[in-house]
């Protein structure tokens, strides 16, 4: 669904949305009534596609990364950005925070869009029941995802499976356990039973995507006080289906996952779609913006200026020391294929020259450029190589070298997964990458977690080794393997960080497994001193509290 109908305005449901389909030209459809348009085949199809659009303001943009990566053990704050309270767990993290409010609002808008499609489908004519059921399965998959995100962030929330029309000032607070039972799990079971294994339009929900999501739902519930027997076993079975019953395969080279020309590859199960033409032209104001947030400030360094290839460095997220020491680089290639090491000179006017003192020390010729265009200007050797670069070696090296004792909120190892060299200019913020929500490596790791929960450490080790062997340095395939005695929850969380760092899973991983508080205290220097037990949930948005008749209960620990 790479090309989009933009701004489908549904006056009856009050929804402004972007929707995508590979066979539709971009056009503006406005002023239509849900009551008359939805019961037509074209209106129903457009309404289904519009339900996908509510993923886009969250997944792949600053809000989503901030809500899922910040305030964890893997990332702390860089120099810039206005939402540092989400990382620091201080008074800035409250119900008035825009990201907290907008996430709640968009998820409920998506749910209401889904409810509208489901409820109004009863009057649809001109489509077979089989076709209609398949489309409803997509919508219920999305509603299940939206409710799952809501309970993971906010806990007990308002539950409605009916379309809201007009202004509503009453709201319930339904226990998470009931939302799982009444909404999330039934929706995903319906999706599994009625979705095809493959869709004609790439990007639509599929049966394996629904199986994947339900497995993660069940594993999340498995850690709670309202878990049901068999949650982990069923999650294992569902992920086994994803792994074995379809055509998904791990790519041979981990680096190929981040090749922007290789997005629709065999490892991808479900993505949030972005269209290059729409993000380039500004029609889609979201796009994938990960290329902005994980980069250090390289563009004011000697021999460098900002360009498209190296990205626009907004320096929002800085890896923690814990993150940078996760990989054994002698056997594991994932650090080297996830982080940037070298910046090549692209600005002749700021190339430095050798000083008289440096020339006297024998490092170079006084007044001569230290390097030329295209040569190395900046180098970050990274973990396990810092000791090879003492100050004496750095002094005689023509280019700038940063070791771990020199990292700051502006200078740090930069995640390279989201670089987008296809942007039309160096300032353009929207990128064309799809946001990978589900991929096969995560399926193996969730199955390993389910097996571990059932005491099957042998099976868990087998799944983890599939991932580790794929990332092994040449000739190290046996050395990188682990055995069953090494498998525990801490190791599994470390492995998830090694494989999925920066991909938007971490806050969910730590809250799911009940390890957020302990790990943030241990590894996040900004968040550790302030985090408390109530931070496993986000605050209820203040505007929800204010607009609800009689008020709406705030989550414990937060002030109203």
N, C-alpha and C positions, 0 to 999 in steps of 0.2 A: 504494500500500500504506500508506494513512494510518492505518488502525485496526489494532490489534495483538492477537495472542495473546501474553500476557505470561508469561514464565518457563516455557518448554517444557523440562522436565527430562528429559534422555535418559540414563538410568542406564547404558546400555551404553557410550555415548561420553563420559560425564562432562561434559555440556555444559549450561550455563545460559544461555538466550538469549532475546532479544526478537524477535518476528517480526511482520511487518505484512501485512495484506491488506485491501482495501477492502470485502470482502464478509463478513468474519468479525467476530463480536462478541468483545469482550474477555473472556477467561476464563482460569482457571488450569488447566493440564494438567500433572500431576506424577505421579511414580512409574511412568512407563511405561518399557518396555524397548525399546531400539532394535531388538533382534532380532525382536520380535514386532510392533512398531508401524510401523517403517519399511516393511515389505513391504505394508502396506495403502495404499490410495490416499490416505486422509486423513493417515496418518502420513507418507507420502512428501511430500505437499504441505507439511505443516508443517515437515518437515526441510529442504526447499528454502528456505522462507521464513526459517527460523532461521539459515541460512548468511549472509543479508544482515546480521544483527544485529551482526556483529563489525566492521562499519564504524563503528558508532555510538560506541564508547568512544574513537575517535580523531578522526574527521572532525567538526569543529564544536565541539569542546570544548577545554579549555586544553592538554591534552597534544598534540593534533594541531597547533594553532596554534604552540605552543612549538617543536615538532620541525621545523616547516616554514617559519616566519617569523623566529623568533629567530636570532641569529647569522648574519644575512645583511647585504647592503648596504642593505636597505630599512628594517629595524626593529632597534632596540636596546632596552635595558630602560627601563621606567618605574620608579616608586618602589617598587612592591609586587611580591610574588611570591617563590616559593621556588626557582625553577629558573634563576636568573641565570647559572649556570655554563654552560648551553647556549648562552648569548649571549657570555659572556666567554671561553670556551675555556680555562678555567683548571682547577685540580685538582678542582673540583666536578663537572666533566663526566667521569664514570667509570661503570664497569659496575654500580655499586650504586645509581645514580640510579633513582628509581621510574619516571620516564617512559621511560627506556631499557629497563627490565625489563618494564614493563607492555605497551609496544608490541610487543616480541618475543613475549610470552606470548599476547596477544590475536590477533596475526596467525597464530600456530601453532594456536591454538584454532579460528580460522576455517578454516584449511587442513584440520585434522582433521575438522571438521564436514563440509566439502566431500568429503573422502575417504570418510567414513562414508556419505554420501548416494550417492555414485557406486558404492561397493563393494556396498552393500546393495540397490541398484536391480535387481540381477540376479534377485532373488526376487520382485519386484513383480508383482502380478496385478491385473487390473481396469482397466488403463490401456493405451491404444494405444501402440505403439512410437513413433509420431510425437509424441504428447503427452509421453511419457517422455523422448524425446531432446531436446525443447525445454526441459524442466525441467532436464535434465542440462547443457544448454548454459548456462543461467543459473548453475548451480553452478560450472561450469568457468570461466566469466567471472570469478566472484568468487575462485576459487582462483588464477587468473592474476593478478588485482589484488593479492591478499595476498602472493603470492611476489614480485611486482614491487616492492611496498613493502619487503619484507624485504631484497632484494638492493640496493635503492637506499640503504637505511639502513645495512646491516651487511656488505654484500659477500658473500663466500663463506659459505654457511649450510647448515644441515641440509636435505636433500631427502628427502621421503617422499611417495609417491603412494598409500600404503596407510593404512587406518584404524588408529590406535593405540588399543588397549584395555588398560586397566590401566596399571601403572607401567613406564616404560621408562628405563633408565639409560645406554643407548648412543646415540651420535649421530655422524653423519658430518659432514664439512665439504666440501660439494660446490662446485666452482668456479662462479662466476656464469655463465660461458659455458655450462655444462651445464644450469644451472637455466633459462636462457633457452631452450635447445634442447629439454630434456626436459619442461618444465612450462609456462612462461609462454606461449611462442609457440604450441605445440600446443593448449593450452587455449583461447587466444583465436581461433585458426583454427577450432577446433571450434565455438566460440560464434558466429563470423561465419557459418558454414555452416548453423547450425541455429536461430538466433534469428530471431524475426519483426522486421519493421521497427518495428512499434508493438505494445505490449502492452495488454491490456484493463485491467490493474492498473497505474496510473501508478506508476513507481518501480522496476519490474522491469527487468532488463537487456534491451537490445535489440541488434539487428544494428549500427546506427550507433554505439552506445556501445562495442561490441566493436571495431569498426573504428577508432574514435577511440583507444581504449586501446592497440591493437596498433600504431598509428602512433606513439604516444608511446614505446612499448617499443622499437620499431625505431630511433627517433631517439636514444634513450638508448644503445642498443648501438652505434650508428653512431660515437660518439665514443670507444669503448673499443678496447683492443688486440685484442679478439676480435670486432671488427665483421666483417660479411660484406658483400661487394660487393652493391650494390643495396638496402641498408637504407634509405638516404635516398630513393631513387626509389620504393621500395614504400611508405614512409611518406607520400610526396607523393600517391601514387595512392589510398591509403586515406583520407586527409583530403579529397581531391577527391570521393570517393564520399560522405563525410559532408556536405560542403558542397553538392553538386549533386544527389544522388539521393533526397533526402528533403524534408520540408516545413519544415525549419529555416530561420529568417530572423532576421537581426539586428533587434532592436527599433530603432525610429526614434530613441528618446531613451534615452541611456545611463542616465539616472536611473531609468527604469522598471524596470531590472533589480533595483533595491533596494526597490521597492514591495512590501511584504509581502502585499498583496492581489493581486499579479500574478506569483506564483511559477511557475505552470505555463504559462510563456510560450514563444513560438516559438524562443527562443534556447537554451533548456535542452535538453541532450542526456541527461544522467544526473545524478541527485541522490541524496543520502542522506536518507531520509524521516524527518520528525518529525511527530508528531500533537499538536495543541494540547491535546486533552482529556487525553492521557497526560502531557505535560510539566506542564500546569497542576495536575493531581492528584498529581503526584509518582510516578506509576506508572513512567514513563520517567525515570530519574535522569540521563540525558545531555542530550538536546535540543541545540539550537544555542545556544552560550554566547558567540558572538563579540561580542554586544552588551556584554559585561562588560569585555573586555580592552584595547580600543583607545581608551578614553575617558580624558580628563584629569579631574583632581579639580575639578569645577565646583561641587560641592554645598556647599562651605564658603565660597563667594564672596559678596560683598554682593548681597542681593536674591534669592539662590538657595537652594534645598534640593533634596535628591534627590527625583526623581519618576519615574514610569513613562515619560513621554515622552522625557526626556533620558537615561535609562538609569542603571544602577548602575555607577559608575566604579571599576573595579579597577586601572586604570592599569598594566597589565602591559607593554604594547608601545608604544614611542615612536618615531615616524618619524625617520629620520636626516635630516641636512641634504641628503644626496643625494636622498632621496625628495622632499623638499619643493621641490626645484628641478628636478624632471623636466618639468613642464608649462609650456608657454608659454601663459599664461592669456588672452592676447589672441586666440588662435586656437583653443585647446583647452579644452573645458568639463569635462574629466574630473576635474580637481582640485576644482572647485566642486561637482561632483555626487558626489564621494567623501568629502569632508571637511565637518565642521560648522563654521559660521562664527559663528553667533549663538545666545546663550542668553537667553531672555526671562524677566523677573523673575517668580518664583512664590512668593516669601516676603516678605510685607510687613514682617515684624518686623525684617528685616535690611537693608532699603533704606537706603542712607546719606543723610546730609543734607549740605548745603553748609556748610563751615566758615567761620569769620570771615575767615580768610586768603583763602579762595577767593572769598568775597563781595567782599572788598576789591579783589580782582583783576578783579572784574566778571564772574565765571563764573556766579553764581547768587545767590539770596537766602539769607542766613544762617539755618540751622535748617530750611529747607524741604527736602523729599525731592528727591533728584536725579532720580528717575524713579518711575513707578508700576507696579503689577502689570501684566504683559503687555508692558511696554516692554522695550527692549534693556537687559540687565544686564551682559552680557559679550560682547565681540567680538574675534575673531581675524581680522585682515585677510588673513594668509597671504602666501605667496611673491609677489614682484613688487609688493606693495602696502605693504610695511613702511615704506618711506621716506616714504610719505604720512602716517605717524603719528609724528612726532617727539614728544618729551616735552612740548613746549609745547602741542601740539594735544591730547595725552592729558590734560593737566592741566585743560583747560577743557571736556573732554567729560564728560557726566554719568555715563556708564557706564564700566566697566573695559575697557581695551584691552591685549591682549598682542601684542607684536611679537617677531620672531625672537630679538632680543637678550635677551628676558625669558623665553624658554622654559626650563623645568626638567624634572626627572623627574616632577613633578606637574602641570605646566602646559605643554601642547603641543597642536598641532592634532589633533583627534579624528576618526578614521575613522568615517564615518556609514553604511557599507554594511549593518551588521548590527543597527542599532537595531530593537528589537522593542517597539512601543507596545501590543501586545496582551497582555502579561504580566498576570497577575491582581493583582499588587501590586508595589510599587517594589523589594522585596527579592528577588523571585523570580529565581532564577539560570537556570533552564531556559527557553529560548525555543522557539518553534514553527517557526522558519524551517527549510526544507530546506537542506541543505548542498550547494551546487552543485559537483559534482566535474568536470563537463564542460560547456562551453558553446561556442557556435559561434565566438565571437571567438577563443577559444584554438585552435580548429581552423584558422582562417586564419593565426594566428601560427606554429603548428607547421608548416603547409605552407610558409610563408615561410622558416622555418628549414631545412626540407628542400631547398627550391629554392636557398637560399643555399649550402648545403653542396655542391650540384651545380654551382655557378657561375652559376646563373640569377638574377642580381640584378634583372633586369627583372621576372620573375615574382614574386620576393620583394617588390619595391616595390609591385606591383599588390595583393598580399594585404595588406600593411601599410596601404596607402592606403584599402582598404575599411574598416578599423577606424578610421583617423584621420578620414575624411570623416564617419563616423557621429557622431564626437565634436566636430565643428567648430562653432565659434561661428557664429551666423547671418551669412551672407555671406562666410565664410572657408573655404568648401569647397575652393577651389583653392589658397589660401595654405597650408593645412595639409598638402597633399600633399608627398611626397618623390619624388626620382628615384632611379634605379638606382645612381648614384654615391655616394649616401649610405648605402646598405645595407651593413652589416658586422655582425659578431656583437655588438659593443658597442651599436650602435644598436638591434639587435633585442632585446637584453636590456633596454635602457632602455624600449623600447616595451612589452615584456611587463610591466614594472613599472608603466608608466602605465595600462595596461588592467586588470591583474590584481592590483594591490597589495592585500595583506591577504587574498587568497583561498586561501592555502595551497599555492602553487606554487614559491615563491622558492628555498628550499633545494634542491629538486629541480632547478630551472632551472640554478642555479650549479654544482651538482655534476655534472649532466649535461654541461655545456659546458666543464668544467674551469676555471671562472673564480672559484670560491668563495674561494680563498686570496687572490688578487690583489684582488678586489673588497671583501672584508671588511677587508683591510689598508688599503685606500684610503678606505673610506666608513664603517666601523663603529668609532667611537672606543673602545668597550669591548672588542670582540672583536679588533680589528686587532693590538694589541701581542702577543697570545698565540697566535693561530691558526698552526698548523703543517700540513705536508702530510698528516699522518695524519688530520686532522680531516675529510677528505672522506668518512670513514665514521664511524658512531657506534661506541662500544665494545660488545663482546659483553657481555650482561648477566652480572653476577657469579653470580647464582643458576643460570644455565645452566652456567657453568664448574664450580660447586661440585657440582651434582647429576649431572654426566656421569661415567661410569666412566672413570678415567684422566685426567679433566680435559677441558676443551674449549679450543681455542686462542683466545687473545685477539687482537683486531686489533692490528697493529703500532702502536707509539707509546703504547699504554695499558698501565697497570700492572695485573697480576692481583691 
